[in-house]
Amino acid sequence: MKPDELAQSIITALQAMDAQVGTAESLTGGLIAAHLTSIPGASPVVRGGVVAYSIEVKGRVLGVSSDLLTQVGAVDARVAEEMALGARALLNADYAVATTGSAGPEPAPGGVLPAIEPGEVFIAVSGPDSCVVERVQLTGSRGQIRDDAVLWALTLLEGIVTRDALNKA
């Protein structure tokens, strides 16, 4: 499916459940929220989003553990999970999707940690019953990596939201 088709499916499923979604985006910089809000009728189900590009915002706004960020850096499955959980709580949403990773073109600085190669991405979706995290390795230009991360994130979110909507029907 294309991103806009996925977004439409997500919005339709959320409407059917009377549920809301929020986003916490690092490398995708708000692109997921843009796709979701491009769908007519999205207003009642899209709570909002946080572009948490810096480690400080991940910690201070989304509540990602400072110890975790110091230990593993910003590109990690547990960071993505805490971003999604934090967005759900902050935005009072039933679901949240989070992305963190490196889009390149150069490796992301690791500080005291090893540099993160471009294309390493973690996506998390937090819902009422669980939080799912996927690691994907993407290739291409910075723009392609970001676009592909959006597609992966919307696909994961759509699968979870659609499944839940069918289970509630």
N, C-alpha and C positions, 0 to 999 in steps of 0.2 A: 504494500500500500504506500501511497505518497503521504507526506507529512500532513497535508490538509485533510486527506481522507481519514487518517488516523485521528486527527484532532476532532473531526466531525463525529466519528464513532465514540470517542471519549466523552464529548459533550452530551451526546444522545444518551449514553449509558448513565452518566451522572444525573441527568435530568430525570431519567426513569427511577433512579434510587433516591432522588431528592438529596443528593450528596454534593460536596464541594471538594475542589482541588486547589493546591497551591504549589509553587515551584521554588526551588533553591538552586540557582545556577551559577556555576563558576565559568568553566571554559565556554559554555554555550551563551553566556552573557545576555540572557533574556529571550533568546530565540524560541524556546519552548513556550514561554508565556505568550509570545507574539503569535505563534500558531494557534494556541488555544483561544486567545481573545479575538482572532480573526473570524471565528465562527459566529454567525448571528445567533443570538439567544444564549451566549456564553456568560453573560453578566451574573445570573443567579448562581452559577456553579463554579466560576473561577474566583477564588478569594483574593488572589494576588500573588506576587512573587518577590523574591529577594535575589538580586545579583550580588553574590558573595565572592567577588573576584579576589579579594585579599584574605590572608589568613586572619587578620584582625576581625573582619566582618564575619567570617565563618565562626569564630569564637564568640565575639561579643553579641552579635545579633542572633545567630542560629544556635548558640549554645554548644558548639563543638568543643570538646574537652581540650583545654590548653596543653595538658600533658600529652594527649594523643597527637596533637599538631606538632609538638616539640619532638616527640618520639618518631613519628612516621612521615611528617610533612603533610601537605594538603592533598596529595594524590594517593588515596588509599581507600579500600572498601569500607573500613570503619568510619572514615571521615564522611564518605558519601551517605552512609547509613545515618550518622548523627545529623548531617545536614537535612535529610528528609524528615527525620523525627522532629528536629527543631522547627522546620518550616510548618509541619502539621500543627504543632503546638502554637507557634507564633501567630499563624494565620487562622487558627481555629477551623482547620479543614479536615475532612474525612480521609483525604488522600494527599500525598505530596510526592513529587518527583524531584530528584537532585542529581546534579552532574558535577564531577570534578575530574580534572585530567590535564594533559598537556597537548596543546594544538600545534606547538612548534612555531617557526620552523627549526629553532634550536632546542636542545634539551632544556627543560625547565630547571632553574637553579635548585639544587637540593640543600644549599647551606651546608650544614654538617652532614647531611644525608646525601646519598648518591643522586646525581641528576636524573630527572625523569625524561625518558625518550618521548619524542612526539608520537601521538597516537594512543598512548596509554590512557584509558578512560574508565571511570567507575560511575555506574548509574544505579541509583537506589529509588525504589518506590515503597513508600510507607502507606499502609492502609489500616483499616480498623482492626484487622486480625494478625497482621504480620508486616515484616519489612524484607523486601527482596533486593539483593545487590548483585549486579552483574559487572564483570570486568570484560572490556572489549579492547582489542588492539586494532586501531584503524590506521590507514595509510593515505597518503596524498598530501595536497597542499593544506595550509592552515584552514582555509575556507572549507575544503572538502572534509577535513577531520571534524570541524564544528558541525557542518551539515549532517554528516553521518552520525555524530553523537546525538543530535536532535532526533533523527530517524530512529535510532536504537531506543532512546528514552521514550519517545511517543509510542513505539511498538510495545515496550515493556508495560508502560502505563495502560495502554489500550487493552492488553491481554488481561491484566489484573482487574481493571474496572469492568470490562465486559463480562468476565467470569463471575464477578460478584453480582452484577446486575441480573445475570441469568439465574444465579442461585437464589436471589430474592424474589424472582418473578413467580 
